[in-house]
Amino acid sequence: MAPNLRSSQWYTGDDRNAYIHRAWMRRGAPGSAFEGRPQIAIANTASDLTPCNSHLDEVAQSVKNGIYEAGGIPLELPVVSLGETQVRPTAMLWRNMAAMATEEMLRANPIDGVVLLGGCDKTIPSLLMAAASVDLPAVVVPGGPMITGHFRGQALGCGTDVWRLSEEVRAGTLSEAAFLKSESSMIRSRGHCNTMGTASTMALVAEALGTVLPGLAGTPAPDSRLLEAAHETGRLAVQLVAEDRRPSTFLTKGSFHNAIVALAATGGSTNAVVHLLAIAGRLGIELTIDDFDRIGAEVPLLVNLQPAGQFLMDDFQRAGGFLAVLREVRDLLDPTALTITGRPLVDYLDDAQIWDQEVITPRSAPFLPAAGISVLRGSLAPGGALIKPAAASPHLLKHRGRAVVFDTIEDFHARIDDPELDIDENSVMVLRGCGPKGYPGMPEVSNMPLPKKLLEKGVRDMVRVCDGRMSGTAYGTVVLHVTPEAAAGGPLALVQTGDWISLDVRGRRLDLDVPPDELAKRTPNQATLDGFANPVRGWERLYVDHVLQADSGADLDFLRGGSGSKVSRESH
């Protein structure tokens, strides 16, 4: 085997160890498989318990074909898979574990490069975190969104319409039987959520970073062109090894600048913030939450997709797709940032066109003029908090209301529909104990359902404040990722029902209107303290002891940076 290949340190030579490494891998493979041919892993997150990724075995086969055609040896490597809809308490609890496990398996095995297959929310971020830390040639194939389901003649956006329809049931405007009947209509095909939720967002953001074959992200899962692009990505992976094109050779601060512009222009998920911060931390690139506001806040929203708009991901692809959006904001992009092909991202925009201006609006007439994620600070969020104005109600973006506090998610569920609950549409709903340490894992609970008695009056949005996250498919005037979280000593732990809270998105403020001297006398109540996670063993114990706050990407403190791809000591 060629000495410049990392895998040659396993397979080259006539000694006992080289014999063992080759012999156990033969299983019908020709001798040429170990003679100068790059060994390409396919890190596959397919799992029946991650329904959005269940089709990735088929995608992996197309990748294999491309690798073999280009002269490489494809090696499928199942890795930790996290199904957002299934695992409890939250998939975010295991994102860092999935990244660590993938990193270690890539480093430990005779691998020269890797193709990363992801789809559901945490899979692409964890794969990119791993690839950044091990720094082998790596390229992403997003699994793609499902196609649109319909109910009673109307398109259903998965996630977004779950929140909407369930509130209508609680309001008494939709029967429970009709709600349950829509269940079998919503998920019409393989693939991840068809809204601009976190899965779609992270696929597009990964392409904006430069880690995806340009033009691929957003291709629906059932579309034959996904398999064609997967085949081409397999071929590209072999080329990456030949040219030693690693993440560290092309991912720069400019790459993250482009990702933030793309996030704003597409109305993407707030979850992309913690993921991009974590990926940047693995690369040693200085990125802060303030960069998201500075770069993205004034970027126009050009995509009319749920949850901020009307349409869905297969409409998005039909209307011109991601490159058509980027062409409209080309002047805002960093022209030097490269892609996995070795060419700048902006090189791929010349031929992109918008074919349906109702779905993808032109820059001259944007869907919203400035709707990027806003970063709030103030006495209630000294370390920062996020809000997505595109998914909020304009009349609530400046608001002062009386706090109604819930100490835990169980406390919330027990009391929210109590007719005697002292709450009205001007109140500010506060939920704490939902941050990285407190829950643990920072669950998607910040978009709290509204009280039934207010839904029945026609109220459909209220200001909500939480140290957790919300689904990228969700909507509402929700302030989330409040830092420090309550369990880390943040002032959120000290809020009492009846306190006044002021939100001013334009002024970038979130304040608790309590005098500092009074606040200094307060301590968290026992119900709040009892609600914080206190695991005694296993991953949860390790996580709670080492997880960083949301403004640092909620990675583990000892996982920031990377250990490279150096081959370790012999195993026999």
C-alpha positions in Angstrom: 0.0 0.0 0.0 1.2 3.5 -0.8 3.1 4.8 2.3 1.2 8.2 2.3 -2.1 6.5 3.1 -3.0 6.4 6.8 -4.4 2.9 6.4 -1.0 1.6 5.2 0.0 1.6 8.8 -2.4 -1.3 9.2 -2.0 -3.2 5.9 1.5 -2.8 4.6 4.2 -5.4 5.5 4.8 -9.1 5.9 4.7 -9.3 9.7 2.1 -11.0 11.9 0.1 -7.8 12.6 -0.2 -6.8 9.0 -1.3 -10.3 8.2 -4.0 -10.1 10.9 -5.3 -6.8 9.7 -5.6 -7.9 6.1 -6.8 -11.4 6.7 -9.7 -10.5 8.8 -10.8 -7.9 6.3 -10.6 -10.1 3.2 -13.9 -12.0 3.3 -13.8 -12.2 -0.5 -12.1 -8.9 -1.1 -9.2 -9.1 -3.7 -5.6 -8.6 -2.6 -5.7 -5.2 -4.5 -8.1 -3.9 -1.9 -5.0 -3.4 0.4 -2.6 -2.2 -2.2 -2.6 1.6 -2.4 -6.4 2.0 -2.5 -7.9 4.6 0.0 -10.1 3.1 2.7 -13.3 5.3 2.9 -15.6 4.9 5.9 -19.3 5.6 5.5 -20.4 6.9 8.9 -24.1 5.9 8.7 -26.7 7.0 11.2 -29.4 4.8 9.8 -31.7 3.3 12.4 -35.3 2.1 12.6 -35.5 4.1 15.8 -34.4 7.2 14.0 -37.3 7.2 11.5 -36.0 10.2 9.6 -32.8 8.4 8.8 -34.2 4.9 8.1 -33.5 5.2 4.4 -29.8 6.0 4.7 -28.8 2.4 4.0 -30.0 2.9 0.5 -28.1 6.2 0.3 -25.0 4.4 1.6 -25.1 1.9 -1.2 -24.9 4.7 -3.8 -22.0 6.2 -1.9 -20.3 2.8 -1.9 -20.7 2.5 -5.7 -19.1 5.9 -6.2 -16.2 5.1 -3.9 -15.5 1.8 -5.6 -15.8 3.4 -9.0 -13.2 6.0 -8.1 -10.7 3.4 -6.9 -11.4 3.4 -3.2 -12.6 0.8 -0.8 -16.0 1.6 0.9 -16.4 0.5 4.5 -19.8 1.1 6.1 -19.5 2.2 9.8 -22.7 2.3 11.8 -22.4 5.2 14.3 -24.6 6.5 17.2 -28.0 7.6 15.8 -30.3 10.0 17.6 -34.0 10.1 16.8 -35.4 13.5 17.8 -38.9 12.3 18.1 -38.1 9.2 20.1 -35.3 9.4 22.7 -36.0 10.8 26.1 -35.3 13.1 27.9 -33.9 14.8 24.7 -31.6 13.9 21.8 -29.4 16.9 22.7 -28.2 15.0 25.8 -26.4 12.5 23.6 -25.2 14.8 20.7 -21.8 15.1 22.3 -21.6 11.4 23.1 -22.4 10.6 19.4 -19.7 13.0 18.3 -17.2 11.6 20.7 -18.0 8.0 19.7 -17.8 8.7 16.0 -14.5 10.6 16.4 -12.9 7.8 18.3 -14.1 5.1 15.9 -12.7 7.1 12.9 -9.4 7.6 14.7 -9.1 3.9 15.8 -9.8 2.3 12.5 -7.8 1.9 9.2 -9.6 4.9 7.6 -8.2 7.4 5.1 -11.4 9.4 4.7 -15.1 9.4 5.6 -18.5 10.2 4.1 -20.9 11.4 6.8 -24.6 10.3 6.4 -27.0 12.3 8.6 -30.5 13.8 8.5 -32.4 14.0 11.8 -31.5 17.0 13.9 -28.5 15.9 16.0 -26.9 13.6 13.5 -25.3 16.1 11.1 -24.0 18.3 13.9 -22.5 15.3 15.8 -20.9 14.0 12.6 -19.4 17.4 11.8 -18.1 17.8 15.4 -16.4 14.4 15.1 -15.0 15.1 11.7 -13.6 18.4 12.8 -11.9 16.8 15.8 -10.3 13.9 14.0 -9.5 16.0 10.9 -9.6 13.3 8.2 -10.9 14.1 4.7 -14.7 14.2 5.3 -17.8 15.1 3.3 -21.5 15.2 4.3 -24.5 13.6 2.5 -27.8 15.0 4.0 -30.6 12.4 4.0 -33.1 15.0 2.7 -36.7 16.0 3.7 -39.8 14.0 3.3 -42.3 15.0 0.6 -45.5 16.9 1.6 -48.4 15.1 3.2 -52.0 16.5 3.0 -55.1 16.4 5.2 -58.5 17.6 4.0 -56.8 19.1 1.0 -54.3 21.1 2.9 -50.5 20.6 3.0 -49.2 19.5 6.4 -45.9 20.7 7.8 -44.5 18.0 10.1 -43.7 19.5 13.5 -45.2 22.9 12.8 -48.7 21.5 12.2 -48.4 19.2 15.2 -48.1 22.3 17.4 -50.8 24.2 15.5 -53.4 21.4 15.4 -52.9 20.3 18.9 -53.5 23.8 20.1 -56.7 23.9 18.1 -57.9 20.7 19.8 -57.3 22.3 23.2 -59.1 25.5 22.0 -62.1 23.4 21.0 -61.9 24.4 17.3 -60.8 20.9 16.1 -62.1 17.6 17.2 -59.7 15.1 18.7 -60.9 12.5 16.2 -59.9 14.7 13.3 -56.6 15.5 14.9 -55.8 11.8 15.3 -56.9 11.1 11.7 -54.4 13.6 10.4 -51.6 11.6 12.0 -51.3 9.1 9.2 -51.4 11.8 6.6 -48.5 13.9 8.0 -45.6 11.6 7.4 -45.9 10.6 3.8 -42.5 9.3 2.8 -39.0 8.6 4.1 -36.9 11.6 5.1 -36.7 14.2 7.8 -39.1 17.1 8.6 -40.3 19.0 5.6 -40.4 22.3 7.3 -37.5 24.6 7.8 -36.9 22.9 11.1 -33.5 21.9 12.5 -32.9 18.9 10.2 -33.5 21.0 7.0 -31.6 23.9 8.5 -28.5 21.8 9.4 -28.4 20.3 5.9 -28.4 23.8 4.3 -26.0 25.2 6.9 -23.6 22.2 6.3 -23.6 23.1 2.6 -23.0 26.8 3.4 -20.1 25.8 5.5 -18.7 24.0 2.4 -19.0 20.4 3.7 -21.6 19.2 1.2 -21.5 18.8 -2.6 -22.9 22.2 -3.7 -26.5 21.9 -4.8 -27.3 18.7 -2.9 -28.7 20.0 0.4 -32.5 20.2 0.4 -33.0 17.4 -2.1 -36.0 15.4 -0.9 -35.2 11.9 0.5 -37.3 10.0 -2.2 -35.8 12.0 -5.0 -33.6 9.9 -7.3 -31.2 12.8 -7.6 -30.2 12.2 -3.9 -28.8 8.8 -4.9 -27.1 10.3 -7.9 -25.4 13.0 -5.7 -24.5 10.3 -3.1 -22.7 8.4 -5.8 -20.8 11.5 -6.9 -20.0 12.2 -3.2 -18.4 8.8 -3.0 -16.2 9.6 -5.9 -15.3 12.9 -4.4 -14.3 11.2 -1.1 -11.5 9.4 -2.9 -10.3 12.6 -4.5 -10.3 14.3 -1.0 -7.9 11.7 0.2 -5.6 12.0 -2.8 -5.5 15.8 -2.3 -5.4 15.5 1.5 -8.3 18.0 1.8 -9.3 17.9 5.5 -11.8 20.1 7.4 -8.9 22.2 8.8 -7.7 23.0 5.2 -10.9 24.8 4.1 -13.2 25.5 7.1 -12.5 29.1 8.3 -14.2 32.0 10.0 -15.5 32.9 6.6 -17.2 29.5 6.3 -19.1 30.2 9.5 -19.9 33.7 8.3 -21.6 32.2 5.2 -23.4 29.7 7.4 -24.9 32.5 9.5 -26.0 34.4 6.4 -27.6 31.3 5.1 -29.3 30.6 8.4 -30.9 34.1 8.4 -31.9 34.1 4.7 -33.7 30.8 5.0 -35.4 31.4 8.3 -33.5 28.5 9.9 -33.8 27.0 13.3 -32.4 28.6 16.5 -30.8 25.2 17.2 -28.2 25.9 14.5 -26.7 28.4 16.9 -25.6 25.8 19.5 -24.5 23.4 16.8 -22.4 25.9 14.8 -20.8 27.1 18.1 -19.9 23.5 19.0 -18.5 22.7 15.5 -16.4 25.9 15.6 -15.1 25.0 19.0 -13.8 21.7 17.7 -11.9 23.6 15.0 -10.5 26.2 17.3 -12.4 29.0 15.4 -13.5 31.9 17.5 -17.3 32.2 17.1 -19.7 33.7 19.6 -23.5 34.2 19.8 -22.9 37.9 19.1 -21.6 36.9 15.6 -25.1 35.6 14.8 -26.6 38.9 15.6 -23.9 41.0 14.0 -23.8 39.0 10.7 -27.3 37.7 10.5 -29.8 40.0 12.2 -30.3 42.4 9.2 -30.2 39.7 6.5 -33.6 39.5 4.7 -35.6 36.4 5.0 -36.2 35.1 1.4 -37.8 31.8 2.0 -41.6 31.5 2.6 -41.5 28.2 4.5 -43.1 26.9 7.6 -42.7 27.7 10.5 -42.1 31.4 9.5 -44.1 31.1 6.3 -46.4 28.9 4.2 -44.6 26.4 2.0 -42.5 23.2 2.6 -39.2 21.7 1.6 -40.2 20.0 -1.7 -41.7 23.4 -2.7 -38.3 25.0 -1.8 -36.5 22.6 -4.1 -38.9 23.1 -6.9 -38.6 26.8 -6.6 -34.8 26.8 -7.2 -33.4 25.5 -4.0 -30.6 26.6 -1.7 -28.2 28.0 -4.3 -31.0 30.3 -5.6 -31.3 31.8 -2.2 -27.6 32.2 -1.8 -27.3 34.0 -5.2 -29.7 36.6 -3.9 -27.4 37.4 -0.9 -24.2 36.8 -2.7 -22.8 40.3 -1.7 -23.2 39.3 1.9 -21.2 36.1 1.6 -17.4 35.7 2.2 -16.1 35.1 -1.4 -12.9 33.4 -0.2 -14.6 30.6 1.8 -14.0 27.3 0.0 -16.2 24.2 -0.3 -15.3 20.5 -0.2 -14.6 20.6 -3.9 -11.7 23.1 -3.4 -13.7 25.9 -5.1 -15.3 28.9 -3.4 -19.0 28.6 -2.5 -19.8 31.7 -4.6 -18.5 29.9 -7.7 -21.6 27.8 -7.7 -24.2 30.6 -7.7 -23.9 32.0 -11.3 -26.5 29.6 -12.8 -28.9 29.4 -9.9 -32.4 30.9 -10.6 -35.6 31.4 -8.7 -38.4 29.6 -10.5 -41.3 30.4 -8.1 -41.0 33.8 -6.4 -43.8 33.0 -4.0 -41.7 30.3 -2.4 -38.3 32.0 -2.7 -38.6 35.7 -2.8 -36.1 38.0 -4.6 -33.9 40.2 -2.6 -35.7 43.2 -4.0 -39.0 42.1 -2.4 -38.1 39.8 0.5 -40.5 37.8 2.5 -39.3 39.7 5.6 -36.8 42.6 5.4 -34.6 41.7 8.4 -35.5 38.5 10.4 -32.2 36.9 11.4 -31.9 35.5 14.9 -31.5 38.2 17.6 -29.3 38.0 20.7 -30.8 39.5 23.8 -29.0 40.5 27.0 -30.0 42.1 30.2 -30.6 41.4 33.9 -32.5 38.2 33.1 -29.9 36.9 30.5 -26.5 38.3 31.4 -24.9 35.6 29.2 -27.4 36.1 26.4 -30.6 34.6 25.1 -32.0 34.1 21.6 -35.3 34.9 19.8 -36.3 34.2 16.2 -38.3 37.3 15.1 -39.4 35.6 11.9 -41.4 33.1 14.0 -42.7 35.6 16.5 -45.7 37.9 16.7 -44.7 41.5 15.7 -46.9 43.1 18.4 -45.1 41.1 21.1 -41.5 42.0 20.1 -41.7 44.9 22.6 -43.6 43.8 25.7 -43.8 44.2 29.4 -45.7 41.6 31.4 -46.1 39.9 34.7 -44.3 36.6 35.1 -46.1 33.4 35.7 -43.4 30.9 36.7 -43.1 27.2 36.3 -40.3 25.5 38.3 -40.2 22.3 36.1 -41.8 20.9 33.0 -43.9 18.7 35.3 -45.1 21.7 37.2 -46.0 23.3 33.9 -48.1 20.4 32.7 -49.8 20.1 36.1 -51.0 23.7 36.2 -51.2 25.2 32.7 -54.8 24.3 32.2 -56.0 25.0 35.7 -59.0 27.4 35.3 -57.8 29.1 38.5 -54.3 29.9 37.2 -53.8 33.6 37.4 -52.7 34.3 33.9 -53.8 36.4 30.9 -52.6 37.2 27.4 -50.2 39.9 28.7 -48.4 37.6 31.1 -44.9 36.3 30.5 -44.7 32.5 30.9 -41.4 31.5 32.5 -40.1 27.9 32.5 -36.8 27.1 34.2 -34.6 24.0 34.9 -34.5 23.2 31.2 -30.9 24.1 30.4 -28.0 21.8 29.6 -27.3 21.0 33.3 -30.7 21.3 34.7 -32.8 18.9 32.7 -30.2 17.5 31.6 -29.6 18.1 27.9 -31.6 21.3 27.1 -34.9 19.9 25.7 -37.2 21.4 23.1 -39.8 22.6 25.6 -39.5 26.4 25.4 -42.5 26.8 23.1 -44.9 26.1 25.9 -48.5 25.4 25.0 -50.7 28.2 25.9 -53.4 27.9 28.7 -56.6 26.3 27.4 -58.7 29.2 28.8 -56.8 31.7 26.7 -56.8 29.5 23.6 -60.6 29.4 23.9 -60.6 33.2 23.9 -58.7 33.3 20.6 -55.2 33.9 22.0 -52.6 32.2 19.9 -49.3 33.7 21.1 -47.7 34.9 24.3 -44.2 35.9 25.4 -42.4 32.8 26.8 -39.0 32.7 28.4 -37.0 29.5 29.0 -33.4 28.2 29.4 -34.2 25.3 27.1 -34.5 25.0 23.3 -37.5 24.7 21.0 -37.9 22.6 17.9 -36.9 24.3 14.7 -40.4 23.5 13.5 -41.9 25.6 16.3 -43.1 29.2 16.2 -44.2 31.9 18.7 -42.6 34.8 20.6 -40.3 32.5 22.5 -37.1 33.7 24.3 -34.9 30.7 24.7 -31.3 29.5 25.5 -31.3 31.9 28.4 -27.8 32.0 29.8 -26.7 31.2 32.5 -29.4 28.7 32.9 -31.2 28.4 36.3 -29.2 25.3 37.3 -25.9 27.2 36.7 -26.8 30.0 39.0 -28.5 32.2 36.4 -31.1 34.9 37.6 -33.8 32.8 35.9 -33.7 30.7 39.1 -34.8 33.7 41.1 -37.8 35.0 39.2 -41.0 34.9 41.1 -44.6 34.9 39.9 -45.7 38.5 39.8 -42.3 40.0 38.9 -42.4 42.2 35.8 -40.3 41.2 32.8 -39.5 43.5 29.9 -38.7 42.3 26.4 -37.3 44.7 23.7 -36.1 42.8 20.7 -35.1 45.9 18.7 -33.2 47.1 21.8 -31.8 43.6 22.3 -32.9 43.6 25.9 -34.4 41.0 28.3 -34.8 42.4 31.8 -36.2 41.3 35.1 -37.7 44.5 36.6 -36.6 43.7 40.2 -34.1 46.0 42.0 -30.6 44.4 42.2 -30.5 44.7 46.0 -33.8 42.8 46.3 -32.7 40.1 43.8 -29.4 39.7 45.8 -31.5 38.6 48.8 -33.4 35.9 46.9 -32.4 32.2 46.8 -33.9 29.6 44.5 -37.0 27.9 46.0 -36.9 24.3 46.9 -39.1 23.2 44.0 -36.7 24.7 41.6 -33.7 23.0 43.3 -35.5 19.7 43.4 -36.2 19.9 39.7 -32.5 20.1 38.7 -30.9 16.9 37.3 -28.7 15.1 39.7 -27.6 11.8 38.1 -25.4 9.5 40.0 -23.6 7.6 37.2 -23.1 7.1 33.5 -23.2 9.5 30.7 -25.6 11.8 32.4 -23.2 12.3 35.4 -20.3 13.0 33.0 -22.5 15.4 31.0 -23.8 17.4 33.9 -20.3 17.7 35.4 -18.7 18.9 32.1 -21.3 20.5 29.8 -20.8 24.1 28.8 -23.6 26.7 28.6 -25.6 27.3 25.5 -23.6 30.4 24.5 -20.6 28.1 24.1 -22.4 25.5 22.1 -23.3 23.1 25.0 -20.3 20.9 24.2 -18.4 19.2 26.9 -15.4 21.2 28.2 -12.9 18.5 27.5 -14.1 17.8 24.0 -13.4 21.3 22.5 -10.6 21.1 20.0 -9.4 17.8 18.6 -6.8 15.1 18.7 -6.2 14.7 15.0 -5.9 11.5 13.1 -2.6 10.2 14.4 -2.5 6.4 14.4 -2.2 4.9 17.8 -0.1 2.0 19.1 -0.4 -1.5 17.7 -3.2 -3.7 18.9 -1.5 -7.1 19.0 
